[in-house]
Amino acid sequence: WERTGFFQIREGTGRLTKAAYSVKSRIACFGFSSGVFSIYLMPGVEALHKLSIGGDPIDSIAITASGDWICAGAADSGQIAVWEWQSETYVLKQQGHHAGVNAVAFSPAGGALGAQGSKALTTSDGQQASAGGAGGQLMCTGGQDGKVKLWNTLSGFCFVTFADHSAPVAAVEFTPQANAVVSASLDGTVRAFDLLRYRNFRTFVGPDAAVQFGSVAVDPGGEIVAAGGRGSTFSVFVWSMQTGKLLDVLVGHESSPTSLAFNPHPSKPGQLVTAALDGILKVWDVFSRTGNMETLHNSAAVLSLSFDPRGTHDLAAATLAGQVYIWNTESASIVNSIDGLRDIQSGRHFKSKTSTTNKKGLSKGHTLGPNAGVDQNQHFSSIAYTATGHFLVCSSRNSPHVCLYTTNGFMLAHKLVLTRNRSLTGVSMMVQYREMTELGVHRKEIDASDSEMDAFDECADIRRRNQQKNRLPGVVAGDAAEAYSAEELHVFDVACSMDGRSIAAASTQGVFVFAADSGGQGGGQLYGTALERFMPRVLTKNVTVPAILACAKEGRYTKAMILALALNNYDVLLRVQRSVPAGEIAGVVRAVAAPLLPGLLQFLAAALHPATGSGEVGRHLRWLVLVLENHVATINDMCNGTVVSTPESALSSLSSAARSLDLRTVFLHLLSQLQEHHKVLGGMFTRNIYTLKYVGRSGCPSQQEALAAGPAEEEPAEKPAKKRRKDVVAAVEAGEEAGGKAAKATTKKKKKKRQSE
């Protein structure tokens, strides 16, 4: 290699940070610290285009092999842009929250934007899809930058951004009809955004301008909006969603309200429970004119509330002492509790000189009894019930773990780990002495802007100097925070989707989404993770893949389907279903026992997935209709909690599996899949309605013409292959002979015409 030329490229005061080159198109792209990237044609270095994606340094840049598309990303603003420079258009432009996510919520309608309809996005091939992509959950987030964003969890894309707030957003909540989202902000406003027209249609404010809102709740009817205020007053404000007028101000707390929750039971439409740092829960009836309230006392400050969605009047309250109390609002008593001190496992701050235990200041050999080695200064800051009510999800502000507790025994069922990145503060529990200097100071506290470290990161010096110039004392997030505050992990909120298959955690590093489906491209991937795909309900010597396929090949479809449901493997179920003739489907469905119905419905839901299903919509819909027609009474009994009776001892595990699975969640998942298919197919038929009418009228005879013509003649039996070959040869020879005669006749006509002329 040898250098053939030297060029110096400058863009104002910006410094070159990243570069990319396409050999095929001979196009080079250069990114600068000022947020500008330029396109040049090599080797003459001819400037083709210049574009800016903001004022933050460009950390990454790439170009396609053809040189048509250019992708640039800036880490500080969380922005990525794909630019088609020849037509000067954006192919893709995405931007996340600038300084972390404070609140997250899932739509009650799943992937649909609203119960009354939504704006459908148009894909590149002209088809309509749900916002952000088909099959994903609609999720809303509120950030430290004051923006409210709507996301699709499957594609990971943000498709709507509301920037009406002027301060950080503290809480977000969907309306029960899923046609609007309500956000509470520290700027003293509560705003409602329309998800059909994507606009701020209602703004709620308090009578005092010095109040900030840190929590919000919407009643089950979608008519009342309540928000907890903090600042000059410790009150809860109640507005009307229709008129935007302030209906009532609930006064009674002696400290700032931290959380609000409406009772989902139909018999308590206006029952509102508020929690505050004074450790008191107050139960209000917003529709009552008497203003009566009930007070429930806790041992410590209450940080978060969540009602059981099953309508049992059970309310979970997370306290500052590390316990979660389960209150029953009907009897005003504690029915259960969770001690999460040993499960939280909070991480330590890098400035702390000790590990996160409660042994600080104790002599050697001294113990603290049963709580020895447990950090007493930790607690759950956010809790949420799953849609089925079978699990309670709890998260702590300073812990990378999210705990799932069962609601029947309130035992720890699973612990989700958000990240294992030890470079983030709050992940490790122990002191990392390798990061300490000789004076006991952490390396992150040392300003190394003038060292040789900048040679490895061209933007490090610019970022560090800007942060030093803008930082203010006490600021821990945003542009005025210190340099190392961006590397802290804090979890602010958790939420569960309505189909019970997704859990989201909002943190300073973004939103972590956990799903029961892995999101792969095949139906088997959709049926679960590698561990969940093989979860047989019954395992015997007959429940094997060869035995199941042999039964299907021999025509014993009922036995094959029952064995496949017992094995619970997606690929085997799909092969057996495809082998069943259309006339045998009804008999096979009627023979499925009650304990196997949840497995069959789960399989149909996975197969009907718009993005990763099998694509045979008609076949799966026929199976689903027959299941509902033949087993509607059994399904109603199972939804009401009736125990499934199975006389065979081998099916006892099936009974327990059927009882543990909530069919309401399965049917909600099926409904969301059918809504996605209806959008795509309905849009296609709507665009081609006149073509279909024309084809239907001209290509096919009407019903009267078909009846007048009489019964159709039976087609002759298929001929052997040898006979068919002879017929084809004879037809070809006859065609050649007829063609020769026609050619001779045409030649004679031309000769007679010339002679007459």
VOGU-3710 file (C-alpha; in Angstrom, 3 decimals, decimal comma):
1> wertgffqir> 0,000/0,000/0,000  1,153/3,527/-0,725  -0,491/6,906/-0,411  -1,493/8,462/-3,728  -2,996/11,695/-2,435  -3,734/13,767/0,639  -6,882/15,842/1,170  -7,936/17,949/4,130  -11,713/18,062/4,668  -13,234/20,567/7,089
11> egtgrltkaa> -16,777/21,433/8,067  -16,592/24,637/10,089  -15,231/24,019/13,561  -16,237/20,352/13,546  -13,664/17,598/13,719  -13,772/14,441/11,635  -15,065/11,538/13,757  -16,225/8,745/11,421  -15,805/7,788/7,777  -17,237/5,171/5,406
21> ysvksriacf> -16,439/4,256/1,793  -18,224/2,261/-0,924  -15,773/0,648/-3,336  -18,398/-0,159/-5,963  -19,837/3,349/-6,232  -16,630/5,183/-5,201  -18,586/7,287/-2,723  -17,116/8,335/0,615  -19,067/9,717/3,553  -17,504/11,633/6,453
31> gfssgvfsiy> -19,111/12,424/9,832  -18,063/15,344/12,006  -18,349/16,309/15,644  -20,751/19,122/14,735  -23,424/16,637/13,618  -22,764/17,181/9,900  -21,927/14,405/7,459  -20,737/15,077/3,904  -20,773/12,903/0,780  -17,898/12,971/-1,723
41> lmpgvealhk> -17,155/11,226/-5,015  -13,699/9,687/-5,004  -10,915/9,871/-6,006  -11,439/13,484/-7,055  -13,106/14,399/-3,746  -16,072/16,057/-5,458  -18,672/17,257/-2,960  -22,067/15,708/-3,677  -24,171/16,521/-0,640  -24,047/17,746/2,948
51> lsiggdpids> -26,597/17,006/5,691  -26,934/17,599/9,424  -28,819/15,450/11,942  -28,318/17,822/14,866  -25,575/19,403/16,899  -24,291/16,229/18,565  -21,202/14,396/17,316  -21,732/11,553/14,865  -20,619/8,306/16,499  -21,275/5,881/13,659
61> iaitasgdwi> -21,719/6,067/9,906  -22,233/3,428/7,210  -22,981/3,286/3,495  -24,533/0,559/1,368  -22,523/-1,299/-1,271  -24,408/0,479/-4,060  -23,813/3,856/-2,422  -27,502/4,839/-2,451  -28,289/4,828/1,267  -26,255/6,357/4,086
71> cagaadsgqi> -26,877/5,686/7,783  -25,606/8,029/10,507  -26,100/7,799/14,261  -25,512/10,121/17,206  -25,359/8,544/20,665  -25,908/11,740/22,668  -29,285/12,487/21,113  -30,177/8,815/20,558  -30,852/9,506/16,895  -30,315/7,392/13,793
81> avwewqsety> -31,083/8,460/10,217  -31,010/6,588/6,903  -30,668/9,056/4,025  -31,212/8,450/0,298  -28,964/11,206/-0,994  -29,940/11,117/-4,673  -33,610/11,892/-4,010  -32,757/13,800/-0,816  -35,299/11,908/1,280  -35,250/10,096/4,604
91> vlkqqghhag> -35,709/6,341/4,382  -35,763/5,993/8,163  -35,403/8,421/11,048  -35,609/7,303/14,663  -34,847/9,092/17,903  -35,212/7,838/21,447  -35,554/9,724/24,695  -32,631/11,981/25,437  -31,981/11,283/29,127  -33,828/8,137/30,122
101> vnavafspag> -37,440/6,950/30,357  -39,533/7,758/33,436  -42,824/6,004/32,628  -44,121/3,207/30,397  -47,586/1,790/29,647  -49,104/-0,798/27,287  -52,255/-0,204/25,268  -55,336/-2,169/26,438  -56,097/-2,921/22,768  -52,792/-4,715/22,157
111> galgaqgska> -51,347/-3,745/18,780  -54,399/-1,730/17,662  -54,395/2,023/18,151  -57,955/2,210/19,383  -61,211/0,413/19,721  -62,984/2,680/17,240  -60,325/2,531/14,546  -56,880/3,897/13,909  -54,638/5,409/11,333  -53,125/2,564/9,386
121> lttsdgqqas> -49,635/2,907/8,035  -48,894/2,029/4,414  -45,980/-0,283/3,725  -43,687/-0,197/0,712  -45,852/-2,650/-1,239  -49,010/-0,624/-0,677  -50,512/-2,798/2,027  -51,839/-1,458/5,279  -50,369/-2,512/8,561  -50,743/-1,510/12,144
131> aggaggqlmc> -48,658/1,306/13,496  -45,044/0,373/13,770  -45,508/-3,052/12,150  -47,884/-5,993/12,370  -48,118/-8,146/15,425  -46,405/-5,937/17,968  -47,760/-4,391/21,161  -48,486/-0,664/21,258  -46,405/0,914/24,015  -46,222/4,480/25,293
141> tggqdgkvkl> -43,253/6,023/27,100  -42,637/9,325/28,864  -39,091/10,629/29,101  -36,881/12,974/31,007  -36,781/15,180/27,898  -40,505/15,965/28,201  -41,566/13,880/25,191  -44,263/11,223/24,941  -43,564/8,518/22,361  -45,546/5,625/20,901
151> wntlsgfcfv> -43,643/2,456/20,013  -44,240/-0,923/18,424  -42,559/-3,603/20,507  -42,050/-6,027/17,606  -40,249/-3,648/15,243  -38,796/-1,438/17,978  -39,735/1,696/16,017  -41,222/4,911/17,355  -43,921/6,180/15,005  -45,405/9,130/16,955
161> tfadhsapva> -43,746/11,731/19,202  -45,620/14,337/21,247  -43,412/17,234/22,372  -46,020/19,427/24,099  -44,590/19,134/27,632  -41,871/21,547/28,718  -40,606/19,459/31,658  -39,972/15,750/32,366  -42,934/13,403/32,017  -43,552/11,548/35,277
171> aveftpqana> -46,416/9,171/34,374  -48,387/7,947/31,350  -51,671/6,042/31,203  -53,886/4,739/28,360  -57,634/5,217/28,461  -59,603/1,947/28,773  -60,899/2,435/25,217  -57,267/2,684/23,971  -58,117/5,740/21,863  -56,079/8,220/23,917
181> vvsasldgtv> -53,107/8,417/26,231  -52,820/10,707/29,270  -49,493/12,018/30,574  -48,568/13,898/33,758  -45,566/16,210/33,761  -43,561/18,336/36,142  -44,476/21,420/34,089  -47,797/21,534/35,958  -50,000/20,101/33,187  -51,746/16,825/32,455
191> rafdllryrn> -52,282/16,311/28,727  -54,485/13,905/26,778  -53,360/12,892/23,281  -55,685/11,573/20,592  -54,342/8,378/19,010  -56,506/8,771/15,903  -55,419/12,257/14,840  -52,173/12,380/16,848  -52,806/15,685/18,611  -53,120/17,101/22,110
201> frtfvgpdaa> -56,897/17,488/22,419  -57,138/18,215/26,160  -54,910/19,976/28,708  -55,670/19,767/32,427  -54,201/22,298/34,860  -54,650/22,968/38,540  -55,815/26,161/40,216  -52,322/26,766/41,586  -49,517/27,403/39,124  -46,878/26,170/41,610
211> vqfgsvavdp> -48,038/22,538/41,507  -46,331/19,654/39,712  -47,912/16,326/38,771  -46,088/13,080/39,464  -48,819/10,455/38,990  -51,957/9,985/36,903  -54,872/7,546/36,661  -57,957/7,122/34,451  -61,182/5,530/35,690  -62,470/2,308/34,028
221> ggeivaaggr> -65,109/4,280/32,110  -62,616/6,725/30,632  -64,558/9,743/31,964  -62,437/10,855/34,939  -58,764/11,799/35,079  -56,993/12,052/38,442  -53,465/13,317/39,084  -51,386/13,660/42,236  -49,868/17,076/42,835  -46,722/18,013/44,655
231> gstfsvfvws> -45,124/21,317/45,413  -47,147/23,951/47,233  -50,021/21,550/47,977  -50,397/17,836/48,712  -53,664/17,328/46,867  -55,193/15,067/44,242  -56,937/16,811/41,351  -59,882/15,304/39,473  -60,963/16,473/35,987  -63,603/15,525/33,446
241> mqtgklldvl> -62,192/14,015/30,267  -65,062/15,370/28,149  -65,017/19,004/29,265  -61,547/19,377/30,772  -62,987/21,133/33,834  -61,673/20,618/37,337  -64,305/18,618/39,227  -62,773/18,213/42,667  -59,638/18,643/44,748  -59,047/15,803/47,217
251> vghessptsl> -57,221/17,054/50,301  -56,088/14,939/53,232  -52,521/13,766/52,701  -49,727/15,290/54,748  -47,070/14,611/52,125  -46,743/14,403/48,349  -48,974/11,815/46,625  -46,887/9,148/44,928  -49,388/6,858/43,199  -53,070/6,626/42,222
261> afnphpskpg> -55,240/3,671/41,232  -58,918/3,168/40,340  -60,734/0,006/41,403  -61,485/-2,060/38,233  -64,510/-3,810/39,779  -67,788/-2,814/38,026  -69,537/-2,308/41,371  -66,988/0,381/42,346  -66,852/2,675/39,308  -65,535/5,755/41,119
271> qlvtaaldgi> -63,421/4,258/43,881  -59,999/5,918/43,852  -57,104/4,947/46,130  -54,277/7,436/46,662  -50,897/6,838/48,309  -48,405/9,322/49,704  -45,080/9,534/51,479  -46,911/9,876/54,799  -47,592/6,107/54,694  -51,363/6,509/54,417
281> lkvwdvfsrt> -53,718/5,081/51,799  -56,935/7,007/51,286  -59,950/5,442/49,593  -62,180/8,003/47,860  -65,464/7,842/45,967  -65,166/10,551/43,323  -68,820/10,158/42,291  -70,119/10,622/45,827  -71,251/14,041/46,977  -70,686/13,376/50,647
291> gnmetlhnsa> -66,905/13,373/50,325  -66,436/10,386/52,612  -63,058/8,676/52,604  -61,419/5,751/54,355  -57,876/5,758/55,695  -55,516/2,758/55,636  -52,262/3,041/57,586  -48,955/1,455/56,546  -45,697/1,032/58,411  -43,731/3,180/55,942
301> avlslsfdpr> -44,159/5,544/53,021  -46,055/4,058/50,074  -44,390/4,410/46,662  -46,585/2,492/44,213  -50,102/1,014/43,925  -51,661/-1,623/41,672  -55,142/-3,186/41,700  -55,756/-6,849/40,872  -57,398/-6,774/37,388  -59,625/-9,758/38,258
311> gthdlaaatl> -61,876/-7,535/40,355  -61,065/-9,118/43,732  -60,701/-5,702/45,441  -57,081/-6,637/46,256  -54,657/-3,721/46,185  -50,863/-4,113/46,238  -48,931/-1,306/47,934  -45,122/-1,090/47,817  -43,591/0,622/50,870  -40,272/2,274/51,575
321> agqvyiwnte> -39,396/-0,476/54,078  -39,052/-3,096/51,332  -42,410/-4,811/51,893  -45,409/-5,081/49,597  -48,739/-5,231/51,429  -51,851/-6,727/49,830  -54,866/-4,770/51,039  -58,503/-5,712/50,525  -60,419/-2,478/50,074  -63,747/-4,117/50,956
331> sasivnsidg> -62,665/-5,330/54,392  -59,981/-2,630/54,855  -57,479/-5,250/56,040  -54,129/-6,683/54,960  -54,644/-10,148/53,495  -51,021/-10,905/52,582  -47,570/-9,398/52,268  -44,265/-9,801/50,431  -40,862/-9,207/51,989  -38,583/-8,346/49,101
341> lrdiqsgrhf> -35,423/-7,261/50,910  -33,583/-10,449/49,996  -34,848/-10,448/46,397  -34,114/-6,867/45,349  -30,298/-7,015/45,478  -29,654/-3,347/44,790  -26,394/-2,335/43,190  -23,915/0,073/44,737  -22,999/3,535/43,541  -19,444/3,860/42,274
351> ksktsttnkk> -18,736/6,603/44,820  -19,667/4,302/47,679  -16,703/2,854/49,548  -18,567/-0,231/50,786  -20,707/-2,983/49,306  -24,510/-2,965/49,443  -24,957/-4,800/52,733  -26,002/-3,695/56,196  -22,675/-4,596/57,813  -21,223/-1,093/57,711
361> glskghtlgp> -19,713/-0,093/61,044  -20,018/-3,551/62,638  -17,140/-5,305/64,328  -15,806/-8,576/62,980  -17,958/-11,544/63,907  -20,956/-9,404/64,818  -24,194/-10,491/63,117  -27,631/-8,978/62,712  -29,716/-12,113/63,109  -31,808/-13,388/60,195
371> nagvdqnqhf> -31,205/-10,220/58,122  -27,404/-10,449/58,256  -25,866/-9,504/54,931  -29,061/-7,922/53,590  -29,214/-4,266/52,644  -32,028/-2,699/54,674  -32,011/0,498/52,598  -33,751/-0,895/49,523  -37,331/-1,134/48,399  -39,635/-1,689/45,422
381> ssiaytatgh> -40,396/1,587/43,674  -42,866/0,321/41,046  -45,285/-2,631/40,949  -47,862/-3,908/38,442  -50,190/-6,890/38,129  -50,160/-8,981/34,966  -53,350/-9,023/32,890  -54,381/-12,406/34,292  -53,684/-11,405/37,876  -51,556/-14,511/38,433
391> flvcssrnsp> -48,298/-12,576/38,905  -47,177/-9,368/40,546  -44,227/-7,627/38,863  -41,996/-5,546/41,147  -38,972/-3,385/40,356  -36,573/-1,324/42,436  -35,086/2,010/41,456  -31,493/0,983/42,219  -31,564/-2,696/41,211  -31,047/-4,370/37,808
401> hvclyttngf> -33,523/-7,123/38,781  -37,281/-7,324/38,167  -39,065/-9,808/40,435  -42,192/-11,799/39,560  -44,278/-13,090/42,471  -47,187/-15,510/42,263  -50,481/-14,214/43,651  -51,695/-17,542/45,038  -48,829/-17,959/47,513  -46,861/-14,718/46,937
411> mlahklvltr> -43,639/-16,613/46,338  -40,821/-15,504/44,070  -41,461/-17,226/40,731  -38,832/-15,616/38,515  -36,247/-12,857/38,533  -35,495/-10,958/35,315  -32,052/-9,402/34,885  -32,109/-6,149/32,930  -28,387/-5,923/32,245  -25,071/-7,363/33,365
421> nrsltgvsmm> -23,015/-4,400/32,135  -20,698/-3,713/35,057  -19,579/-0,409/33,588  -22,970/0,984/34,674  -23,374/2,219/38,218  -25,958/0,207/40,132  -25,287/-3,216/38,614  -22,528/-4,587/40,809  -23,104/-5,166/44,527  -19,474/-5,460/45,522
431> vqyremtelg> -16,687/-2,894/45,494  -14,477/-3,061/42,391  -11,098/-2,074/43,738  -9,511/-2,338/40,323  -11,419/0,839/39,386  -10,098/2,692/42,460  -6,976/4,805/42,582  -4,457/4,768/45,395  -6,310/7,613/47,100  -9,621/5,707/47,081
441> vhrkeidasd> -11,153/7,815/44,300  -13,016/6,152/41,446  -11,578/6,650/37,989  -14,867/8,086/36,698  -14,427/11,077/38,989  -11,105/11,990/37,388  -11,146/14,367/34,424  -9,037/12,687/31,740  -9,967/15,013/28,888  -6,355/15,960/28,162
451> semdafdeca> -4,974/12,441/28,295  -4,207/10,053/25,466  -7,617/8,388/25,886  -9,091/10,837/23,379  -7,138/9,150/20,612  -9,471/6,165/20,867  -12,695/8,192/21,011  -12,684/11,371/18,933  -15,908/12,644/20,525  -14,917/12,040/24,163
461> dirrrnqqkn> -13,156/15,371/24,587  -16,041/17,355/23,097  -18,659/15,596/25,208  -16,715/15,949/28,425  -16,007/19,648/27,931  -19,642/20,375/27,051  -20,845/18,559/30,147  -18,397/20,401/32,361  -19,540/23,695/30,910  -23,285/23,020/31,331
471> rlpgvvagda> -23,425/20,971/34,536  -25,116/22,306/37,645  -24,912/21,123/41,268  -27,471/18,488/42,201  -28,565/17,700/38,629  -28,488/13,955/37,944  -30,123/13,758/34,483  -30,153/15,791/31,310  -27,694/18,241/29,781  -26,811/19,848/33,115
481> aeaysaeelh> -25,840/16,579/34,796  -22,326/15,458/35,518  -20,479/13,283/33,040  -20,718/10,049/35,004  -24,459/10,383/35,774  -25,312/9,072/32,288  -23,729/5,755/33,232  -26,066/5,099/36,161  -28,823/2,487/36,017  -32,154/3,414/37,597
491> vfdvacsmdg> -35,486/1,663/37,002  -38,475/3,994/37,334  -41,526/2,078/36,146  -42,810/-1,351/35,069  -45,858/-2,296/32,995  -47,530/-5,467/31,689  -49,328/-5,957/28,381  -52,995/-6,901/28,243  -52,315/-10,275/26,599  -50,032/-11,250/29,492
501> rsiaaastqg> -47,071/-11,975/27,220  -44,903/-8,849/27,611  -43,309/-6,956/30,496  -41,594/-3,563/30,102  -39,251/-1,756/32,483  -38,466/1,949/32,033  -34,955/2,976/33,047  -32,242/5,522/32,458  -30,798/3,255/29,752  -34,078/2,907/27,835
511> vfvfaadsgg> -36,999/0,484/27,966  -36,342/-3,222/28,524  -39,105/-5,396/27,033  -39,413/-9,069/27,985  -41,802/-11,244/25,971  -42,975/-14,832/26,198  -42,521/-14,985/22,414  -38,976/-14,753/21,129  -40,125/-12,928/17,980  -38,408/-15,216/15,479
521> qgggqlygta> -39,382/-15,582/11,856  -40,748/-19,092/12,137  -43,867/-20,259/13,861  -41,808/-22,503/16,103  -39,923/-19,471/17,361  -43,215/-17,741/18,079  -44,454/-20,683/20,146  -41,874/-19,807/22,791  -38,203/-19,749/23,565  -35,982/-22,796/23,137
531> lerfmprvlt> -37,008/-23,981/26,585  -40,721/-23,196/26,177  -41,023/-24,906/22,783  -40,574/-28,318/24,437  -43,058/-28,307/27,304  -45,020/-31,550/26,839  -48,187/-31,964/28,848  -48,006/-35,758/28,891  -45,010/-37,972/28,073  -45,626/-41,686/27,477
541> knvtvpaila> -44,251/-44,294/25,124  -46,913/-43,347/22,559  -46,322/-39,587/22,718  -43,411/-39,449/20,292  -42,930/-37,712/16,982  -42,639/-40,940/14,892  -45,803/-42,368/16,476  -47,744/-39,138/15,830  -46,666/-38,883/12,199  -47,407/-42,577/11,658
551> cakegrytka> -50,976/-42,102/12,912  -51,450/-39,124/10,609  -50,104/-41,098/7,630  -52,427/-44,030/8,350  -55,469/-41,740/8,452  -56,064/-41,855/12,219  -56,263/-38,090/12,436  -58,074/-37,867/15,779  -55,448/-39,894/17,603  -52,650/-38,021/15,848
561> milalalnny> -54,033/-34,632/16,908  -54,562/-35,725/20,535  -51,018/-37,080/20,764  -49,639/-33,920/19,120  -51,467/-31,729/21,640  -50,043/-33,853/24,450  -46,527/-33,420/23,035  -47,156/-29,665/22,607  -44,663/-29,109/19,787  -45,540/-26,410/17,250
571> dvllrvqrsv> -43,972/-28,034/14,183  -45,599/-31,406/14,860  -48,984/-29,790/15,488  -48,734/-27,876/12,218  -47,867/-31,023/10,230  -50,752/-32,967/11,755  -53,191/-30,122/11,146  -52,189/-29,883/7,487  -52,692/-33,633/7,026  -56,318/-33,564/8,247
581> pageiagvvr> -58,756/-33,421/5,269  -61,407/-30,727/5,244  -64,204/-33,227/5,845  -62,524/-34,698/8,931  -61,819/-31,431/10,778  -65,156/-31,313/12,603  -64,775/-34,860/13,937  -61,228/-34,229/15,101  -62,207/-31,023/16,902  -65,155/-32,714/18,659
591> avaapllpgl> -62,862/-35,473/19,959  -60,466/-33,018/21,690  -60,914/-33,290/25,460  -61,351/-30,272/27,718  -57,824/-30,343/29,219  -56,377/-30,153/25,688  -58,468/-27,162/24,572  -56,056/-24,483/25,953  -53,202/-26,115/24,049  -55,203/-26,141/20,818
601> lqflaaalhp> -56,188/-22,493/21,243  -52,589/-21,517/21,967  -51,459/-23,315/18,836  -54,085/-21,531/16,701  -53,055/-18,172/18,175  -49,415/-18,838/17,303  -50,285/-20,044/13,804  -52,438/-16,948/13,152  -49,633/-14,518/13,992  -49,496/-11,994/11,099
611> atgsgevgrh> -45,712/-11,742/11,009  -44,445/-15,164/12,067  -47,426/-17,501/11,611  -47,905/-20,133/8,919  -49,957/-17,852/6,652  -52,837/-20,318/6,201  -55,474/-17,975/7,590  -58,490/-19,785/6,131  -57,505/-23,172/7,519  -56,823/-21,862/11,020
621> lrwlvlvlen> -60,029/-19,818/11,091  -62,035/-22,915/10,179  -60,475/-24,806/13,085  -61,146/-21,892/15,432  -64,808/-21,630/14,419  -65,326/-25,365/14,937  -63,673/-25,190/18,372  -66,026/-22,412/19,448  -69,093/-24,185/18,027  -68,390/-27,550/19,657
631> hvatindmcn> -66,806/-26,513/22,967  -68,449/-23,206/23,882  -69,997/-24,631/27,067  -66,713/-26,169/28,190  -64,851/-22,924/27,521  -67,365/-20,958/29,588  -66,968/-23,388/32,486  -63,177/-23,130/32,320  -63,317/-19,318/32,226  -65,585/-19,377/35,295
641> gtvvstpesa> -63,073/-21,526/37,189  -64,851/-24,878/36,982  -62,437/-27,753/37,606  -61,843/-29,880/34,535  -62,649/-33,518/35,360  -60,376/-36,168/33,918  -60,949/-39,763/35,073  -57,664/-40,965/33,644  -54,745/-40,564/35,982  -52,400/-39,919/33,068
651> lsslssaars> -54,289/-36,710/32,300  -54,029/-35,230/35,783  -51,183/-32,977/34,662  -53,364/-31,780/31,800  -56,055/-30,715/34,254  -53,605/-28,666/36,312  -52,178/-27,079/33,148  -55,677/-26,192/31,940  -56,558/-24,598/35,290  -53,325/-22,593/35,459
661> ldlrtvflhl> -53,841/-21,093/31,992  -56,295/-18,211/31,762  -58,353/-18,630/28,598  -59,269/-14,945/28,646  -55,660/-14,103/27,902  -55,574/-16,649/25,070  -58,726/-15,240/23,490  -57,409/-11,691/23,829  -54,267/-12,819/22,026  -56,415/-14,420/19,308
671> lsqlqehhkv> -58,466/-11,239/18,975  -55,354/-9,114/18,457  -54,120/-11,506/15,740  -57,474/-11,446/13,940  -57,566/-7,654/14,084  -54,205/-7,508/12,330  -55,399/-9,889/9,598  -58,615/-7,913/9,209  -56,651/-4,713/8,644  -54,436/-6,201/5,950
681> lggmftrniy> -57,100/-8,234/4,133  -59,769/-5,573/4,535  -57,527/-2,927/3,045  -56,596/-5,158/0,117  -60,243/-5,969/-0,692  -61,266/-2,320/-0,282  -58,676/-1,161/-2,800  -59,704/-3,846/-5,317  -63,460/-3,926/-4,717  -64,430/-2,901/-8,262
691> tlkyvgrsgc> -61,999/-5,328/-9,834  -63,423/-8,124/-7,723  -66,975/-7,162/-8,694  -66,051/-7,166/-12,387  -64,324/-10,531/-12,168  -67,218/-11,967/-10,210  -69,783/-10,835/-12,753  -67,927/-11,642/-15,970  -65,847/-14,657/-15,093  -68,364/-16,754/-13,134
701> psqqealaag> -71,979/-17,578/-14,124  -74,738/-16,331/-11,893  -76,716/-18,632/-9,643  -79,733/-18,660/-11,982  -77,573/-19,529/-14,994  -75,942/-22,330/-13,056  -79,339/-23,782/-12,074  -80,647/-23,503/-15,636  -77,602/-25,291/-17,031  -78,307/-28,283/-14,802
711> paeeepaekp> -75,810/-30,472/-13,035  -72,269/-30,380/-14,350  -71,019/-33,359/-16,275  -68,656/-35,622/-14,452  -65,084/-35,351/-15,579  -63,554/-38,516/-16,970  -61,114/-40,405/-14,858  -57,497/-39,426/-15,141  -55,684/-41,272/-17,921  -52,448/-43,163/-17,405
721> akkrrkdvva> -49,228/-41,310/-18,073  -48,423/-43,389/-21,216  -51,885/-42,745/-22,700  -51,580/-39,029/-21,948  -48,269/-38,856/-23,780  -49,836/-40,510/-26,861  -52,698/-38,045/-26,818  -50,314/-35,111/-26,600  -48,246/-36,400/-29,542  -51,384/-36,963/-31,634
731> aveageeagg> -52,644/-33,480/-30,849  -49,333/-31,949/-31,854  -49,263/-33,893/-35,149  -52,870/-32,922/-35,883  -52,013/-29,303/-35,189  -49,014/-29,411/-37,513  -51,103/-31,026/-40,286  -53,863/-28,447/-39,876  -51,300/-25,666/-39,881  -49,765/-26,996/-43,117
741> kaakattkkk> -53,141/-27,125/-44,888  -53,940/-23,582/-43,780  -50,597/-22,340/-45,083  -51,156/-23,979/-48,520  -54,634/-22,428/-48,768  -53,232/-18,982/-47,985  -50,536/-19,350/-50,679  -53,125/-20,278/-53,341  -55,240/-17,228/-52,479  -52,229/-14,915/-52,860
751> kkkrqse> -51,348/-16,405/-56,319  -54,921/-15,913/-57,610  -54,910/-12,309/-56,405  -51,637/-11,515/-58,183  -52,874/-13,142/-61,438  -56,068/-11,075/-61,382  -54,064/-7,886/-60,869
//
